[in-house]
């Protein structure tokens, strides 16, 4: 293992005064003072005499301050995902959040409840499928970035050299700053990693897909849209497809991200809230910041916009098109494709129209290709940045098609495919490849919207099916519930874990807690009346042996009550949506 790699097997000790982490077979210790919170690394001598280890752990993920004080977060279990460049990749399968304080007697009962709420937020993020890590591989970087780094870069610790856009526990690890902690700091990446061995024409190779979720403007589906003043876009993801064959490596990178304008789609109990461009914002400056960064990081940009050109989405399409025209940058090209209109009536074969439009630029962008002897054959000098409204369903379909075209070219260059041969020549590999990209869609969607992706039947099978439509309906209804009644807590969890919100000393006593929100009378009254009215309506419908005027009046009365209370709930929708509490958004009544 490399000299700068992170410790992967450790004993954990706890006393009333200290936490001690002992790497197995190493001569150094991480010692944390539970009273002062100070951490240090010492040479192992006699510190552990007469102390029995509590457990073995497989990673130190950082520490964070809550109302009760600091908490240490450690990885306790891991699952093997596969090997990249001969180095192991793991997913987080178990963790523990350990308090520095030995008791909670210094907190009031309300503070204890609030502290537990914060702990549940941390668990919510750490339970999100999936967080990935490696003890020796820079999982946050593309192959091309790793290859282009200067030699001194390799001397840095894994955390120091990581692309901080994709390190999800970066805020927690900042409490262990300094070179002495470098072998204890294990960076986590949220997203998707699939590593599979495959064979075509009797040639065996590894096919790898990595999606890296950005921590910049991270959040949930309807509470996190568009761009911020720093040029960071919601649901920004870098996806890399890698082929490893006989020591050679080929990589193709794409990105996705929310439309780079200030816009919102606040949950308001409607099935599909209308997107709104936020007035009074400097869209142009933020957009310039975004694309300046993208051009610096990836080279030329082709912006594939898949939203509708009519209806509620049309306002975003026109605004996006106009602002790219104003940018007047020859390295940024806008490609609009009305996905739903073009593919209506199950005509998904029409997606090939879009792929054909992009073919010449994909050939110009090329791909990263490194031979086994270190010779660089080619580099990728541009990316496709794809979006729909959510950057999930439509986006993943198109990205998978571009990735398929790139893979065909890569396997041909490597001599695995014969010239003119397609990857679907091998049915086993075809099924594997489709499943990988469908799984990528589901996992990324789960992390952002709370459900699996829509339209994955096309990605998995190459065609749209009635069963797929039914599954999409279930996922859409589940999204509706989660986005309206659950995502406020999930947004708070992300903001707390990433350090967007920092718990203040004395919170809940000296200063008020943001978790304490008083609800108006409507919050309890309207749902209670609605449930009772629905129950009485059905009771009046089912139980009578015969229907007379009195029964009909009962039905009319309770039906009217259902209608009135439903109208009341939708009228006072801000009372019922689960809003984030730590960094609450502005509740815009005009969105009705």
C-alpha positions in Angstrom: 0.0 0.0 0.0 1.3 3.5 -0.8 3.0 5.5 1.9 0.3 8.2 1.9 -2.6 5.7 2.0 -5.3 5.8 4.8 -5.3 3.2 7.6 -7.9 0.5 6.8 -8.0 -1.7 9.9 -8.0 -0.1 13.4 -8.8 -0.9 17.0 -11.0 1.6 18.9 -10.5 2.3 22.6 -12.7 4.4 24.9 -12.0 5.7 28.4 -13.9 8.4 30.3 -11.2 11.0 29.2 -10.0 9.8 25.7 -10.9 8.0 22.5 -7.9 6.2 21.0 -7.6 4.8 17.5 -4.8 2.2 17.0 -4.0 1.2 13.4 -3.4 -2.6 13.3 0.3 -3.3 13.0 1.3 0.4 13.1 3.3 2.4 15.6 1.1 5.5 15.8 -2.1 6.4 17.7 -4.9 8.9 17.1 -5.8 10.3 20.6 -8.9 12.4 21.1 -9.4 14.3 24.4 -13.1 13.8 25.1 -13.2 16.9 27.5 -11.3 19.5 25.4 -12.0 18.0 22.0 -8.3 18.3 21.1 -6.9 15.6 18.8 -3.3 14.5 18.2 -1.3 11.7 16.7 1.4 10.2 18.9 3.9 7.4 18.6 2.7 4.2 20.2 4.5 3.5 23.5 2.6 2.5 26.7 -0.6 4.5 26.3 -2.8 1.4 25.8 -1.6 -0.6 28.8 -4.5 -2.2 30.7 -7.0 -0.9 28.2 -9.2 -3.4 26.2 -10.3 -2.3 22.7 -14.1 -1.8 22.3 -14.2 -2.8 18.7 -12.5 -2.8 15.3 -13.2 0.0 12.9 -12.4 0.5 9.2 -12.2 4.3 9.0 -12.3 7.7 10.7 -14.9 9.8 8.9 -14.6 13.0 11.0 -16.2 14.8 13.9 -19.0 17.3 14.2 -20.4 19.6 16.9 -24.0 19.2 18.0 -25.8 20.6 21.1 -24.3 18.0 23.4 -20.8 18.7 22.1 -18.6 17.0 19.6 -19.3 13.6 18.1 -16.8 11.3 16.4 -18.0 9.5 13.3 -16.3 6.2 12.4 -16.9 3.5 9.7 -17.6 0.1 11.3 -18.5 -2.0 8.3 -17.7 -1.9 4.5 -18.7 -3.8 1.4 -16.2 -4.6 -1.4 -17.2 -3.0 -4.7 -14.3 -3.9 -7.0 -10.8 -2.9 -8.1 -9.8 0.2 -10.1 -6.2 0.3 -11.2 -5.4 -2.6 -8.9 -6.8 -0.7 -5.8 -9.8 -1.7 -3.8 -13.1 0.4 -3.8 -15.5 0.0 -0.9 -19.0 1.2 0.0 -20.0 2.3 3.6 -22.1 -0.5 5.2 -22.0 0.5 8.9 -21.0 3.5 11.0 -21.2 4.8 14.6 -21.6 8.3 15.9 -19.8 8.5 19.3 -20.3 11.4 21.8 -17.3 13.0 23.4 -19.5 13.9 26.4 -20.1 10.9 28.7 -23.6 12.0 29.6 -26.4 14.5 28.6 -27.1 15.8 32.1 -25.8 19.2 31.2 -28.7 19.5 28.7 -32.4 20.3 29.3 -35.0 17.8 28.2 -35.8 20.0 25.1 -32.2 20.2 24.3 -31.8 16.5 24.5 -34.7 16.1 22.0 -33.1 18.6 19.7 -29.7 16.9 19.9 -31.4 13.6 19.0 -33.0 15.3 16.0 -29.5 16.4 14.8 -28.2 12.9 15.3 -31.1 11.5 13.2 -30.1 14.0 10.5 -26.6 12.7 10.5 -27.9 9.1 10.3 -30.2 10.1 7.4 -27.1 11.2 5.3 -24.9 8.3 6.3 -27.7 5.8 5.5 -28.1 7.3 2.0 -27.2 4.6 -0.6 -24.3 4.8 -1.3 -21.2 6.4 0.2 -18.0 5.1 -1.4 -14.3 5.2 -0.4 -10.9 3.8 -1.1 -7.8 3.8 1.1 -5.4 4.3 -1.7 -7.3 5.4 -4.9 -8.4 9.0 -5.6 -12.0 8.1 -6.2 -13.0 11.8 -6.5 -10.8 12.4 -9.6 -11.2 11.3 -13.2 -8.3 9.3 -14.8 -7.5 12.3 -16.9 -7.2 14.6 -13.9 -5.0 12.1 -12.1 -2.7 11.8 -15.1 -2.3 15.5 -15.5 -1.4 16.2 -11.9 2.2 17.3 -11.1 4.5 14.8 -9.3 4.2 16.7 -6.0 0.5 16.0 -6.0 1.1 12.3 -5.3 2.9 13.2 -2.0 -0.2 14.8 -0.6 -2.6 12.8 1.7 -5.7 11.2 0.1 -8.0 13.9 1.7 -5.7 16.8 0.7 -5.4 15.7 -2.9 -9.1 14.9 -3.4 -11.4 17.0 -5.5 -13.3 18.8 -2.7 -16.4 19.1 -4.9 -17.0 15.5 -4.4 -15.9 14.9 -0.7 -19.1 14.5 1.3 -17.4 14.4 4.7 -15.0 17.2 4.0 -16.6 19.5 6.7 -16.3 16.7 9.3 -12.7 15.9 8.4 -11.6 19.6 8.7 -11.5 19.0 12.5 -8.5 16.7 11.8 -6.5 19.2 9.8 -2.8 18.9 9.6 -0.3 16.5 8.0 -0.1 14.2 11.1 -3.8 13.2 10.6 -3.4 12.4 6.9 -3.4 8.6 7.3 -6.5 8.7 9.5 -8.8 10.9 7.3 -11.0 8.8 5.0 -12.8 10.8 2.4 -16.3 9.7 1.3 -17.9 10.1 -2.1 -21.7 10.0 -2.6 -22.9 8.7 -5.9 -22.6 5.5 -7.8 -19.8 3.0 -8.5 -20.2 -0.1 -10.6 -17.2 -2.3 -11.4 -17.7 -5.4 -13.6 -15.6 -7.9 -15.5 -16.9 -8.6 -18.9 -15.9 -10.5 -22.0 -16.5 -9.9 -25.7 -14.9 -11.9 -28.6 -13.0 -13.9 -25.9 -11.3 -10.7 -24.7 -11.8 -9.9 -21.0 -11.9 -6.3 -19.7 -13.3 -4.2 -16.8 -16.2 -1.9 -17.4 -16.5 0.8 -14.7 -19.1 3.6 -14.2 -18.5 6.2 -11.5 -21.0 9.1 -10.8 -19.8 11.7 -8.4 -22.3 14.0 -6.7 -21.2 17.5 -5.9 -21.4 19.0 -2.4 -21.8 22.4 -3.9 -25.5 23.4 -3.8 -26.4 19.9 -2.7 -30.0 19.2 -1.6 -33.3 17.6 -2.3 -35.4 17.7 -5.5 -37.8 20.6 -5.0 -35.9 22.5 -2.4 -32.7 22.7 -4.4 -33.0 24.0 -8.0 -31.0 26.1 -10.4 -27.8 28.1 -9.5 -26.4 30.1 -6.7 -24.4 33.3 -6.6 -21.1 31.3 -6.8 -22.1 29.6 -10.0 -22.8 26.2 -8.4 -25.7 24.2 -9.8 -28.1 21.9 -8.0 -27.8 18.1 -8.6 -24.4 18.5 -10.3 -22.9 15.1 -11.1 -19.8 14.1 -12.9 -20.1 10.6 -14.5 -17.0 8.7 -15.8 -17.1 5.5 -17.8 -13.8 3.6 -17.7 -12.5 0.6 -19.6 -9.5 -1.3 -18.3 -8.0 -3.9 -20.7 -4.5 -5.5 -20.7 -3.1 -2.5 -18.7 -4.6 0.1 -21.0 -7.2 2.6 -19.7 -9.9 4.5 -21.6 -12.2 7.0 -19.9 -15.2 9.1 -21.1 -16.6 11.8 -18.9 -20.0 13.6 -18.9 -21.7 16.0 -16.5 -25.2 16.9 -15.6 -26.6 19.7 -13.5 -29.6 21.9 -13.0 -30.4 24.7 -15.5 -27.9 27.4 -14.6 -30.4 30.2 -13.8 -32.0 31.3 -10.5 -35.3 29.4 -10.5 -37.4 27.5 -8.1 -40.1 24.9 -8.0 -41.3 25.1 -4.5 -43.5 22.2 -3.3 -47.0 23.5 -2.8 -49.1 20.2 -2.6 -49.7 20.3 -6.3 -48.6 17.2 -8.2 -46.2 19.2 -10.4 -45.5 22.8 -9.2 -44.8 25.2 -12.0 -41.1 26.2 -12.3 -40.5 30.0 -11.7 -37.6 32.1 -12.7 -36.6 34.2 -9.6 -36.8 38.0 -10.4 -34.2 40.5 -9.4 -31.3 38.1 -9.7 -28.1 38.5 -11.7 -28.5 35.4 -13.8 -25.9 36.4 -16.3 -23.0 36.8 -13.8 -23.8 33.5 -12.0 -24.0 31.7 -15.4 -20.6 33.1 -16.4 -19.1 31.9 -13.2 -20.5 28.4 -13.8 -19.3 28.1 -17.3 -15.9 29.7 -16.6 -15.4 26.9 -14.1 -16.7 24.2 -16.4 -14.5 25.3 -19.3 -11.4 25.4 -17.0 -12.2 21.9 -15.6 -13.4 20.1 -18.7 -12.8 22.1 -21.9 -15.5 22.8 -24.5 -19.2 22.4 -23.5 -22.2 21.1 -25.4 -25.3 21.9 -23.4 -28.0 19.3 -24.0 -31.3 20.7 -22.7 -34.1 18.0 -22.7 -37.0 20.0 -21.2 -40.3 20.7 -22.9 -40.7 23.5 -25.4 -44.2 24.1 -24.3 -46.2 24.3 -21.1 -44.7 25.1 -17.7 -41.1 24.2 -18.7 -41.0 26.4 -21.7 -40.2 29.6 -19.7 -36.9 27.9 -18.6 -36.0 26.7 -22.1 -36.4 30.2 -23.5 -34.4 31.8 -20.7 -31.6 29.3 -20.9 -31.3 29.7 -24.6 -31.3 33.5 -24.3 -28.6 33.6 -21.7 -26.3 31.2 -23.7 -26.8 33.5 -26.7 -25.7 36.4 -24.5 -22.6 34.6 -23.3 -21.5 34.5 -27.0 -18.8 32.0 -26.2 -17.6 29.8 -29.1 -16.6 27.1 -26.6 -20.2 26.7 -25.4 -22.9 25.4 -27.6 -26.6 25.0 -26.8 -28.5 22.0 -28.1 -32.2 21.9 -27.2 -34.2 18.7 -27.7 -37.8 18.5 -26.6 -37.6 14.9 -25.2 -41.3 14.4 -24.5 -42.5 15.8 -27.8 -40.0 14.0 -29.9 -40.5 10.7 -28.2 -44.3 10.8 -27.8 -46.3 7.7 -28.5 -43.4 5.5 -27.4 -41.2 6.6 -30.3 -38.0 6.4 -28.4 -36.1 5.5 -31.5 -36.2 9.2 -32.3 -33.5 9.7 -29.6 -31.1 8.7 -32.3 -31.8 12.0 -34.0 -30.2 13.8 -31.1 -27.3 11.4 -30.9 -26.6 11.9 -34.6 -26.6 15.7 -34.1 -23.9 15.3 -31.4 -21.8 12.6 -33.1 -19.3 14.9 -34.8 -18.6 16.8 -31.5 -18.3 13.6 -29.6 -15.7 12.5 -32.1 -13.9 15.8 -31.7 -14.0 15.6 -27.9 -12.3 12.2 -28.1 -11.6 10.3 -24.9 -8.8 9.8 -22.5 -6.6 6.8 -23.5 -3.5 5.7 -21.6 -1.4 2.8 -22.7 0.1 0.3 -20.2 3.5 1.8 -20.7 2.3 5.3 -19.7 2.0 6.6 -23.2 -0.9 9.1 -23.6 -2.7 8.3 -26.8 -5.5 10.9 -26.5 -7.2 13.2 -24.1 -10.8 14.3 -23.8 -11.1 18.1 -24.4 -14.8 18.7 -24.0 -17.9 17.3 -22.3 -21.6 17.0 -22.8 -23.5 18.8 -20.0 -27.0 17.3 -20.0 -30.1 18.4 -18.1 -33.8 18.0 -17.9 -35.9 19.5 -15.1 -34.5 17.1 -12.4 -31.4 16.0 -14.2 -32.5 12.5 -13.5 -34.7 10.5 -15.8 -34.5 12.0 -19.3 -30.9 13.0 -18.6 -29.8 9.5 -17.7 -31.3 8.0 -20.9 -29.4 10.4 -23.1 -26.2 10.0 -21.1 -26.3 6.3 -21.4 -26.7 6.5 -25.2 -23.7 8.8 -25.5 -21.7 6.5 -23.2 -22.7 3.5 -25.3 -21.4 5.2 -28.5 -18.1 6.1 -26.7 -17.8 2.5 -25.4 -18.2 1.1 -28.9 -15.4 3.4 -30.1 -13.2 2.5 -27.1 -13.6 -1.2 -27.5 -12.8 -0.9 -31.2 -9.7 1.1 -30.5 -8.6 -1.5 -28.0 -9.1 -4.3 -30.5 -11.9 -6.0 -28.5 -14.6 -5.2 -31.1 -14.1 -5.8 -34.8 -14.4 -2.7 -36.9 -18.1 -2.0 -37.4 -19.2 -4.4 -34.7 -21.6 -3.2 -32.0 -21.6 -4.1 -28.3 -25.0 -5.7 -28.6 -23.3 -8.5 -30.5 -22.8 -10.0 -27.1 -26.2 -10.5 -25.4 -24.6 -11.1 -22.0 -22.6 -7.9 -22.1 -25.6 -6.0 -23.5 -27.7 -7.0 -20.5 -25.0 -6.1 -18.1 -24.3 -2.7 -19.6 -28.0 -1.7 -19.7 -28.4 -2.9 -16.1 -25.4 -0.8 -14.9 -26.8 2.4 -16.4 -30.3 1.7 -15.1 -28.8 1.2 -11.7 -26.9 4.4 -12.0 -30.2 6.2 -12.8 -32.0 4.6 -9.8 -29.3 5.4 -7.3 -28.7 9.0 -8.3 -32.5 9.5 -8.3 -32.9 7.9 -4.9 -30.3 10.4 -3.5 -32.0 13.5 -5.0 -35.7 12.7 -5.3 -36.2 9.9 -2.8 -37.3 7.3 -5.4 -35.8 5.3 -8.2 -35.6 6.9 -11.6 -38.3 7.0 -14.2 -37.9 5.6 -17.7 -35.4 3.0 -16.6 -37.3 0.3 -18.5 -35.9 1.9 -21.7 -32.4 1.9 -20.3 -32.7 -1.7 -19.1 -34.5 -3.2 -22.2 -34.0 -0.7 -25.0 -37.8 -0.1 -25.2 -40.7 1.5 -23.3 -43.1 -1.0 -21.7 -46.5 -0.8 -20.0 -44.9 -2.3 -16.8 -42.4 0.5 -16.9 -45.1 3.1 -17.2 -46.9 1.6 -14.2 -43.6 1.6 -12.2 -43.1 5.2 -13.2 -46.5 6.1 -11.9 -45.8 4.5 -8.5 -42.4 6.4 -8.3 -44.1 9.7 -9.3 -46.7 9.4 -6.5 -44.0 8.4 -4.0 -41.9 11.5 -5.1 -45.0 13.6 -4.6 -45.4 12.5 -1.0 -41.7 12.6 -0.1 -41.1 16.0 -1.8 -44.0 17.6 0.0 -44.0 15.9 3.4 -40.5 14.5 4.0 -37.8 16.4 2.2 -37.6 19.4 4.6 -35.9 17.1 7.1 -33.7 15.5 4.4 -32.6 19.0 3.3 -31.7 19.9 6.9 -29.7 16.7 7.2 -27.6 17.5 4.1 -27.1 21.1 5.3 -26.0 19.9 8.7 -23.6 17.2 7.4 -22.0 19.4 4.8 -21.5 22.3 7.3 -23.9 24.7 5.5 -25.5 25.0 8.9 -23.3 25.0 12.1 -24.8 24.2 15.5 -24.2 27.2 17.8 -23.1 26.9 21.4 -26.0 27.3 23.8 -28.5 26.5 21.1 -31.9 25.7 22.7 -31.1 27.6 25.9 -29.2 30.8 25.5 -30.2 31.2 21.8 -33.4 29.7 20.3 -33.2 26.5 18.3 -34.3 26.6 14.7 -35.8 23.1 15.2 -38.6 24.6 17.4 -41.3 25.8 15.0 -44.8 26.6 16.2 -47.6 25.3 13.9 -50.8 27.2 13.4 -54.2 25.8 14.3 -54.8 24.9 10.6 -52.0 22.3 10.7 -53.8 19.9 13.0 -57.4 20.9 12.4 -57.7 20.5 8.6 -56.2 17.0 8.3 -58.1 15.8 11.3 -61.4 17.0 9.9 -60.6 15.6 6.5 -59.8 12.1 7.8 -63.0 12.1 9.9 -65.1 13.4 6.9 -63.6 10.7 4.6 -64.3 8.0 7.2 -67.9 9.2 7.7 -68.5 9.5 4.0 -67.5 5.9 3.4 -69.4 4.7 6.4 -72.5 6.4 5.1 -71.9 4.8 1.7 -71.3 1.2 2.8 -73.2 0.4 6.0 -76.8 1.4 5.3 -79.0 -1.5 4.2 -81.2 0.8 2.2 -80.7 4.4 0.9 -83.3 7.0 1.8 -83.3 10.8 1.9 -81.6 10.9 5.3 -78.7 8.7 4.1 -78.3 10.8 0.9 -78.2 14.0 3.0 -75.5 12.4 5.1 -73.5 11.5 2.0 -73.9 15.0 0.6 -72.9 16.6 3.9 -69.7 14.5 4.5 -68.8 14.8 0.8 -69.1 18.5 1.1 -66.9 18.4 4.2 -64.2 16.4 2.3 -64.3 19.0 -0.5 -64.2 22.1 1.8 -61.3 20.7 4.0 -59.4 19.7 0.9 -59.8 23.2 -0.5 -58.6 24.6 2.8 -55.5 22.4 2.8 -54.5 23.5 -0.7 -55.3 27.1 0.1 -53.0 27.2 3.2 -50.4 24.9 1.7 -47.5 26.5 3.4 -48.8 25.1 6.7 -48.6 21.5 5.5 -45.4 21.3 3.4 -42.4 19.9 5.4 -40.1 23.0 5.1 -36.3 22.9 6.0 -35.8 24.5 9.4 -32.0 25.1 9.5 -31.8 27.2 6.3 -35.5 27.8 5.5 -36.3 29.0 2.0 -38.6 31.9 1.3 -42.2 30.7 1.1 -43.6 32.4 -2.0 -47.4 32.5 -1.9 -47.6 33.8 -5.5 -46.6 30.4 -6.7 -50.2 29.3 -6.3 
